[in-house]
Amino acid sequence: MNNKTLSLAIAATSLITVPAMADYTGLSMESSVNADGTWTARIYANFTEGTDMLNAVYGDANNDLYIDTTSSFYQNDVGGNTSANINSALIPLVPSLAWDSWVTIGLEDNTGNAMNNIGVDFSGFEGGGAINSNNGSWFATPDDAQCLAGADLRVMIGQFTMIDSDGAVFGTLNLQGKVGDFETFQATGQAFEFSMIPAPGALALLGLAGVASRRRRK
């Protein structure tokens, strides 16, 4: 995967519930172009300390969770909705499995993966559409090492492959975890939109505003 990272400033409407929230610094994206012309975004929650952790991505009655695309999400027949369903041993046999779209807490496959989910309807997502929940979560407990920011100071939230190269992934996330002296934080209304980052020459022509324009489908 190409290490091209686009940092996202937190939306002005984001809710900071505890002072230790300063240790969560926002969302970022890492992109790669696939052999079939699709492109893949990995989305991360970023932190300031390796001991900070992300425990849950959720939606509730006051804060919807949704992830959508202006294109369509690629879904592989032998993949799954979450990283806990991904068997990386199958990738040599089915290389396109590496591009499957899924959500996660930290890990990219089922090896040592203690992640779980409750109340999230993935049926639309499995058909290439959105994830939308006002009463659900995917999560791992603070005892699970996959929650830790670690040396990279980030925790992966999901991998999303857009079928069209000009497609964007966008939405709003609500996060919960532990920071500082093991204090619980919540960050609601984390709005984002990511598009594939062009080559440097194309970037000069397009301008930054063309790369990171924000859209939300009604």
Rosetta blueprint (number, residue, H / E / L):
1 M L
2 N L
3 N L
4 K E
5 T E
6 L E
7 S E
8 L E
9 A L
10 I L
11 A L
12 A L
13 T L
14 S L
15 L E
16 I E
17 T L
18 V L
19 P H
20 A H
21 M H
22 A H
23 D H
24 Y E
25 T E
26 G E
27 L E
28 S E
29 M E
30 E E
31 S E
32 S E
33 V E
34 N L
35 A L
36 D L
37 G L
38 T L
39 W E
40 T E
41 A E
42 R E
43 I E
44 Y E
45 A E
46 N E
47 F E
48 T L
49 E L
50 G L
51 T L
52 D L
53 M E
54 L E
55 N E
56 A E
57 V E
58 Y E
59 G E
60 D E
61 A L
62 N L
63 N E
64 D L
65 L E
66 Y E
67 I E
68 D E
69 T E
70 T L
71 S L
72 S L
73 F E
74 Y L
75 Q L
76 N L
77 D L
78 V L
79 G L
80 G L
81 N L
82 T E
83 S H
84 A H
85 N H
86 I L
87 N L
88 S H
89 A H
90 L H
91 I L
92 P L
93 L L
94 V L
95 P H
96 S H
97 L H
98 A H
99 W H
100 D L
101 S L
102 W E
103 V E
104 T L
105 I L
106 G L
107 L L
108 E L
109 D L
110 N L
111 T L
112 G L
113 N L
114 A L
115 M L
116 N E
117 N E
118 I E
119 G L
120 V L
121 D L
122 F L
123 S H
124 G H
125 F H
126 E H
127 G L
128 G L
129 G L
130 A L
131 I E
132 N E
133 S E
134 N L
135 N L
136 G E
137 S E
138 W E
139 F E
140 A L
141 T L
142 P L
143 D L
144 D L
145 A H
146 Q H
147 C H
148 L E
149 A L
150 G L
151 A L
152 D L
153 L L
154 R E
155 V E
156 M E
157 I E
158 G E
159 Q E
160 F E
161 T E
162 M E
163 I L
164 D L
165 S L
166 D L
167 G L
168 A E
169 V E
170 F E
171 G E
172 T E
173 L E
174 N E
175 L E
176 Q E
177 G E
178 K E
179 V E
180 G L
181 D L
182 F L
183 E E
184 T E
185 F E
186 Q E
187 A E
188 T E
189 G E
190 Q E
191 A E
192 F E
193 E E
194 F E
195 S E
196 M L
197 I L
198 P L
199 A L
200 P H
201 G H
202 A H
203 L H
204 A H
205 L H
206 L H
207 G L
208 L H
209 A H
210 G H
211 V H
212 A L
213 S L
214 R L
215 R L
216 R L
217 R L
218 K L
